[in-house]
């Protein structure tokens, strides 16, 4: 510490100055008084901002959306509809994507004989129509479409089967014969008739003579038999073409007039495919720890059950 008299610095704890002998007084360090804590004005708690509850957005496998225009219905070209059923499972809509993925995997494992399995997006008919993704199975003339989606909070499964009747060989032969007869009447018949009529006309002379009986009978046959038959054939062929065009515009099937009712082989293929798809869905639901028995039918066909 420093001596107050002479200013000499002394060791701490010394009672007298070593130079002048002045008593040194030990003073306690000055401690600054505590500063008062500023008082904050009371704040009114603000209510938390309101946020609406989260919406349950539907999720679909694949790509859906909308299309500007659709010329045909979603299943145009697949044939006649045979069965359309749907099922709903309460509260499991969020598993739709998982179920679709599992079904796709099991389709590859099942290896349905001579069947082609693919995913496609079908379009409705009209203007500003909806597009929906489907699994489609095709074996010969039989087709089956499977739709899996989230419907609100529920899981929805739809299955539609279609069968396109086979083309009749006999009807094909008749159509080809009619087309050949039309070509004959259009490009060959006029030349035959005019040549024969000229020959008959030139056979007449002032010195006698005339056409033979064969020429006359041939001309009568061409005029009275082939002529009317050609006109009737042309009319029927025109009606057939109009009907085919109508079927193409409405059902995307230009050869509908040549088809006959399906046979037992076609029915067997369709029944086997329906059962294979139902078993695939059932196993996929079981793998996802979902109970297939909880599916509720949503179609008017109350007498038919999936499982």
C-alpha positions as CSV (number, residue, x, y, z in Angstrom):
1,X,0.0,0.0,0.0
2,X,1.1,3.6,-0.5
3,X,2.0,5.9,2.5
4,X,-0.3,8.9,2.7
5,X,2.5,11.1,4.0
6,X,5.5,10.5,1.8
7,X,4.0,8.4,-1.0
8,X,6.3,5.5,-0.4
9,X,5.0,2.1,-1.5
10,X,5.0,-0.4,1.4
11,X,4.3,-4.2,1.4
12,X,0.7,-5.1,2.0
13,X,0.1,-5.8,5.7
14,X,2.7,-3.2,6.9
15,X,1.5,-1.1,9.9
16,X,4.1,1.7,9.5
17,X,5.8,3.4,6.6
18,X,9.3,2.1,6.2
19,X,10.6,5.6,5.3
20,X,8.8,8.1,7.5
21,X,7.2,5.9,10.1
22,X,3.7,7.1,9.5
23,X,1.1,4.6,10.7
24,X,-0.7,2.9,7.8
25,X,-4.4,2.4,8.2
26,X,-5.9,-0.6,6.4
27,X,-9.2,0.4,4.9
28,X,-11.8,-2.1,3.6
29,X,-12.4,-2.0,-0.1
30,X,-15.3,0.0,-1.1
31,X,-18.1,-2.2,-2.4
32,X,-20.5,-0.6,-4.8
33,X,-24.1,-0.8,-3.7
34,X,-26.2,-3.2,-5.6
35,X,-28.1,-1.7,-8.4
36,X,-31.8,-2.1,-8.2
37,X,-33.4,-4.4,-10.8
38,X,-35.5,-2.4,-13.2
39,X,-39.2,-3.3,-12.8
40,X,-40.7,-4.4,-16.1
41,X,-44.3,-3.5,-16.8
42,X,-46.6,-6.6,-16.7
43,X,-47.3,-8.0,-20.1
44,X,-50.6,-9.4,-21.1
45,X,-50.2,-13.0,-22.5
46,X,-51.2,-13.1,-26.2
47,X,-53.5,-15.9,-27.3
48,X,-51.8,-18.5,-29.6
49,X,-52.6,-18.0,-33.3
50,X,-55.4,-20.3,-34.5
51,X,-54.3,-23.0,-36.9
52,X,-57.0,-25.2,-38.5
53,X,-56.8,-28.9,-38.0
54,X,-54.8,-30.8,-40.7
55,X,-56.8,-32.0,-43.6
56,X,-56.7,-35.6,-44.6
57,X,-55.4,-35.3,-48.2
58,X,-56.2,-38.3,-50.3
59,X,-53.2,-40.3,-51.7
60,X,-53.4,-42.4,-54.8
61,X,-50.8,-44.7,-56.3
62,X,-49.5,-43.7,-59.7
63,X,-50.4,-40.5,-61.5
64,X,-54.0,-39.3,-61.7
65,X,-55.2,-35.8,-62.6
66,X,-57.5,-34.5,-65.2
67,X,-57.7,-34.6,-69.0
68,X,-59.1,-31.9,-71.3
69,X,-61.2,-34.3,-73.4
70,X,-61.9,-38.1,-73.6
71,X,-63.3,-39.6,-76.7
72,X,-64.1,-43.0,-75.2
73,X,-65.0,-44.3,-71.8
74,X,-62.3,-45.6,-69.5
75,X,-62.7,-49.2,-70.6
76,X,-63.5,-48.7,-74.3
77,X,-62.0,-51.5,-76.3
78,X,-62.0,-54.0,-73.5
79,X,-65.2,-55.6,-74.5
80,X,-68.4,-56.1,-72.6
81,X,-68.4,-55.6,-68.8
82,X,-69.0,-58.8,-66.9
83,X,-68.4,-57.9,-63.2
84,X,-67.8,-54.7,-61.3
85,X,-67.5,-54.8,-57.6
86,X,-65.9,-52.5,-55.0
87,X,-65.0,-52.7,-51.3
88,X,-64.4,-50.2,-48.5
89,X,-62.2,-50.6,-45.4
90,X,-62.9,-48.0,-42.6
91,X,-60.1,-45.8,-41.4
92,X,-57.3,-47.4,-43.5
93,X,-57.1,-44.9,-46.4
94,X,-53.5,-44.0,-45.5
95,X,-52.4,-47.6,-46.4
96,X,-53.5,-47.2,-50.1
97,X,-50.0,-46.6,-51.4
98,X,-48.6,-49.4,-49.3
99,X,-51.3,-51.8,-50.6
100,X,-50.7,-50.9,-54.2
101,X,-47.0,-51.4,-53.9
102,X,-47.6,-54.8,-52.2
103,X,-50.1,-55.9,-54.9
104,X,-47.7,-54.9,-57.7
105,X,-44.9,-57.1,-56.1
106,X,-47.2,-60.0,-55.6
107,X,-48.4,-59.8,-59.2
108,X,-44.8,-60.4,-60.3
109,X,-44.4,-63.3,-57.8
110,X,-47.7,-65.0,-58.9
111,X,-46.8,-65.2,-62.6
112,X,-50.3,-65.6,-63.9
113,X,-49.9,-67.9,-67.0
114,X,-50.0,-66.1,-70.4
115,X,-51.2,-62.9,-68.7
116,X,-49.8,-59.4,-69.2
117,X,-49.9,-57.2,-66.1
118,X,-49.3,-53.4,-66.4
119,X,-50.2,-50.1,-64.9
120,X,-52.0,-47.5,-66.9
121,X,-54.0,-44.4,-66.5
122,X,-57.6,-44.6,-67.8
123,X,-59.5,-41.5,-68.9
124,X,-63.2,-40.9,-68.6
125,X,-65.4,-39.8,-71.5
126,X,-66.4,-36.2,-72.0
127,X,-64.8,-32.8,-71.5
128,X,-62.5,-32.0,-68.5
129,X,-62.7,-35.6,-67.3
130,X,-60.8,-37.4,-64.6
131,X,-57.8,-39.7,-65.0
132,X,-57.4,-42.7,-62.7
133,X,-54.5,-45.1,-62.3
134,X,-55.3,-48.9,-62.6
135,X,-53.6,-52.2,-62.6
136,X,-54.7,-54.1,-65.8
137,X,-54.4,-57.8,-66.4
138,X,-55.0,-59.2,-69.9
139,X,-55.1,-62.8,-70.9
140,X,-56.4,-63.4,-74.4
141,X,-59.7,-61.7,-74.8
142,X,-60.3,-61.4,-71.0
143,X,-59.3,-58.2,-69.1
144,X,-59.4,-57.2,-65.5
145,X,-58.8,-53.7,-64.0
146,X,-57.9,-53.2,-60.3
147,X,-58.2,-49.7,-58.7
148,X,-56.8,-49.0,-55.2
149,X,-57.2,-45.5,-53.7
150,X,-57.7,-43.5,-50.6
151,X,-61.3,-42.4,-50.2
152,X,-61.3,-39.8,-47.4
153,X,-60.2,-41.8,-44.4
154,X,-61.1,-45.1,-45.9
155,X,-59.4,-47.6,-48.2
156,X,-61.3,-48.3,-51.5
157,X,-60.7,-51.2,-53.8
158,X,-62.5,-51.6,-57.1
159,X,-62.4,-54.5,-59.6
160,X,-63.9,-54.5,-63.0
161,X,-63.7,-57.4,-65.5
162,X,-64.3,-57.3,-69.2
163,X,-64.5,-59.9,-71.9
164,X,-64.2,-59.1,-75.6
165,X,-66.0,-61.8,-77.7
166,X,-63.9,-63.7,-80.3
167,X,-64.2,-62.9,-84.0
168,X,-66.1,-65.4,-86.1
169,X,-64.2,-67.0,-89.0
170,X,-67.4,-67.5,-90.9
171,X,-68.4,-63.8,-90.5
172,X,-64.9,-62.8,-91.7
173,X,-65.3,-64.9,-94.8
174,X,-68.7,-63.4,-95.5
175,X,-67.3,-59.9,-95.1
176,X,-64.4,-60.6,-97.4
177,X,-66.8,-62.1,-100.0
178,X,-69.1,-59.1,-99.8
179,X,-66.1,-56.7,-100.2
180,X,-64.8,-58.8,-103.2
181,X,-68.3,-58.8,-104.8
182,X,-68.5,-55.0,-104.3
183,X,-65.2,-54.5,-106.0
184,X,-66.3,-56.8,-108.9
185,X,-69.6,-54.8,-109.3
186,X,-67.7,-51.5,-109.2
187,X,-64.8,-52.1,-111.5
188,X,-65.5,-55.2,-113.6
189,X,-69.3,-55.5,-114.0
190,X,-69.8,-52.2,-115.9
191,X,-67.2,-53.2,-118.5
192,X,-68.7,-56.7,-118.9
193,X,-72.2,-55.4,-119.3
194,X,-71.3,-52.6,-121.8
195,X,-69.1,-55.0,-123.9
196,X,-71.9,-57.6,-124.0
197,X,-74.5,-55.0,-124.9
198,X,-72.3,-53.6,-127.7
199,X,-71.7,-57.1,-129.1
200,X,-75.5,-57.8,-129.1
201,X,-76.2,-54.5,-130.8
202,X,-73.5,-55.0,-133.5
203,X,-74.8,-58.5,-134.3
204,X,-78.0,-57.1,-135.8
205,X,-77.8,-56.3,-139.6
206,X,-80.1,-55.7,-142.5
207,X,-79.2,-59.0,-144.1
208,X,-80.4,-61.1,-141.1
209,X,-78.5,-62.5,-138.2
210,X,-78.6,-61.5,-134.6
211,X,-77.3,-62.2,-131.1
212,X,-76.9,-65.8,-129.9
213,X,-79.1,-67.2,-127.2
214,X,-76.0,-67.3,-124.9
215,X,-75.4,-63.6,-125.3
216,X,-79.0,-62.8,-124.6
217,X,-79.2,-65.0,-121.6
218,X,-75.9,-63.7,-120.3
219,X,-77.1,-60.1,-120.6
220,X,-80.4,-60.9,-118.9
221,X,-78.4,-62.6,-116.0
222,X,-76.1,-59.6,-115.6
223,X,-79.0,-57.1,-115.7
224,X,-81.7,-59.0,-113.7
225,X,-79.7,-61.0,-111.3
226,X,-76.2,-59.6,-110.7
227,X,-77.4,-56.0,-110.9
228,X,-80.0,-56.3,-108.0
229,X,-77.6,-58.5,-106.0
230,X,-74.9,-56.0,-106.4
231,X,-77.1,-53.2,-105.3
232,X,-78.3,-55.2,-102.2
233,X,-74.7,-56.1,-101.4
234,X,-73.6,-52.5,-101.6
235,X,-76.4,-51.5,-99.3
236,X,-75.5,-54.2,-96.7
237,X,-71.8,-53.4,-96.9
238,X,-72.6,-49.7,-96.3
239,X,-74.7,-50.6,-93.3
240,X,-71.9,-52.8,-92.0
241,X,-69.4,-50.0,-92.4
242,X,-71.7,-47.5,-90.6
243,X,-72.3,-49.9,-87.8
244,X,-68.5,-50.6,-87.4
245,X,-67.8,-46.8,-87.4
246,X,-70.5,-46.4,-84.7
247,X,-69.0,-49.1,-82.6
248,X,-65.6,-47.6,-83.0
249,X,-66.8,-44.2,-81.9
250,X,-68.7,-45.5,-78.9
251,X,-66.8,-48.7,-77.8
252,X,-63.5,-48.4,-79.7
253,X,-64.2,-51.7,-81.5
254,X,-64.3,-51.5,-85.3
255,X,-64.8,-55.3,-85.7
256,X,-67.8,-55.6,-83.3
257,X,-70.1,-56.9,-86.1
258,X,-67.7,-59.8,-86.7
259,X,-67.8,-61.0,-83.1
260,X,-69.7,-64.0,-81.6
261,X,-70.7,-64.7,-78.0
262,X,-67.7,-65.8,-75.9
263,X,-67.1,-69.5,-75.4
264,X,-66.2,-71.6,-72.4
265,X,-62.4,-71.0,-72.8
266,X,-63.0,-67.3,-72.5
267,X,-65.1,-67.7,-69.4
268,X,-62.5,-69.9,-67.8
269,X,-59.8,-67.3,-68.3
270,X,-61.9,-64.6,-66.8
271,X,-62.9,-66.6,-63.8
272,X,-59.3,-67.6,-63.1
273,X,-58.1,-64.1,-63.4
274,X,-60.8,-62.7,-61.0
275,X,-59.8,-65.3,-58.4
276,X,-56.1,-64.7,-58.8
277,X,-56.5,-60.9,-58.3
278,X,-58.8,-61.4,-55.3
279,X,-56.2,-63.7,-53.7
280,X,-53.4,-61.3,-54.5
281,X,-55.3,-58.5,-52.7
282,X,-56.1,-60.7,-49.8
283,X,-52.4,-61.7,-49.2
284,X,-51.3,-58.1,-49.6
285,X,-53.8,-57.0,-46.9
286,X,-52.6,-59.7,-44.6
287,X,-48.9,-58.7,-45.1
288,X,-49.9,-55.2,-44.1
289,X,-51.5,-56.5,-40.9
290,X,-55.0,-55.6,-42.2
291,X,-57.9,-57.9,-41.8
292,X,-59.5,-58.7,-45.3
293,X,-62.8,-59.6,-43.5
294,X,-63.2,-55.9,-42.6
295,X,-63.8,-55.0,-46.3
296,X,-67.3,-53.9,-46.9
297,X,-68.9,-54.4,-50.3
298,X,-70.0,-51.2,-51.9
299,X,-71.9,-52.5,-54.9
300,X,-75.4,-53.5,-55.6
301,X,-74.3,-57.1,-56.1
302,X,-74.9,-58.0,-52.5
303,X,-74.8,-61.7,-53.1
304,X,-71.2,-61.8,-54.2
305,X,-68.3,-61.5,-51.7
306,X,-64.6,-61.0,-52.3
307,X,-63.3,-63.3,-49.6
